[in-house]
């Protein structure tokens, strides 16, 4: 019968003396990898120095790029308004732009134009 039990799926390495290998070698490799990772990143002081130098560079371009249409100074307000069906049908019968025409009519009625 083999030294591995029937349900075992993998063997653990054993050295010449029949002992399990020392885990310190693996811990050493882990420490070396952690040191490499830490060396790849800047410290807070280095990061602050790099940021300050980049901000004072006259040739640097600003990172801010605004996308899309500029905001309107008099942006419209979305409201829920209950109107009589015949009023809505009258404005819709005029074709596209009925909401703008309705807004213009309300402005005239309110004395804003």
N, C-alpha and C positions, 0 to 999 in steps of 0.2 A: 504494500500500500504506500502511496506517495505521502510525503510529509505535509502536503497541502490538504486541508480539509475539503470535503466534497463540495461545499457551497462557496468556497473562496474563489474570487475572480481574478485577483492579482497578487503577486508575490511582493514581499518587502525585501529589499536588498540586505544581504547579510555578508559581513566581511569574513576573512579567512578563519578567524577565531570563533565564528558562529555567533557574533554579536551584531546588533543593529548598528548602523553607522552613526557617527556623531552628528548631531544637528547643527553644530556651530558653523560648519562650512556653509550651510544654507543661510544662516543668520548673517554671516559675513557678506554673502552675495546680496542679500536684501539691504544691508547697510550701505554697500557700495552703490546700489541702484538708487536708494533714497538720496544719497549725497549728490549723485548726478542730476537727479530731478530738482533738488534744491538749488544747485548751481545754475540750472537753466533759467530760473526765475530771478527777477530783480528784487532786492530788498526794498522796504518802504522808502528808505532814504534815497536809494538810487532811482527809484521810480519818481520821487518828488523832484529830484535834480533834472531828470530827463524831461519831465513835463514842464518845468520852469524854463529850461533851455528852448524847448519847442515853442512855447508861448512868446518868447522874446525874439524869435527868429523872424526878421522882416520878410524873408522869402516864403515863409510858410503860408499856405492857403487856409482859409477858415474851413472847418469841417461841416458847417451848417449849410445844408442845401434844402430849401423849402420846396416841396413838391406840390403840384396841383395849382389850382386857381387861387389868387389872393382873396382874402376874406373881404366881404363887403362891409362898408361902414354902416349901412342901414339894412342889415340882414333881415330876411322875412321870418316871421314867427309862425310855426305850425300850430293850428288850433282845430278843434272839432266844433263845427258849427252846424246847427240843424236849421235847414231852410225849407221853404215850401217847394214841393216838386215842380210846380209850374215855373217858379223863378229860376230854378236850376236848368230846366229844359229850355227856357228862353235863352239863357247864356250859352248853353251847349249847342243850340241850333246855329249859332254864329260860327261854329267850327273851332279849329284849334286856337288856343290862346284865351279860352273862355274864362279861365281863372284870373288871368291878368285883367281882362275887361271887367270882371266882377270886382276886383280889387280897386280899379279906377273908379267904378261907379260908387263904391263904398266911400272912397276918399272924397269924391265930389259931394256926396250926401252928408259927410261929416264936416265939410267945409275946410278940408285940408289942402285942396288944390285951388 
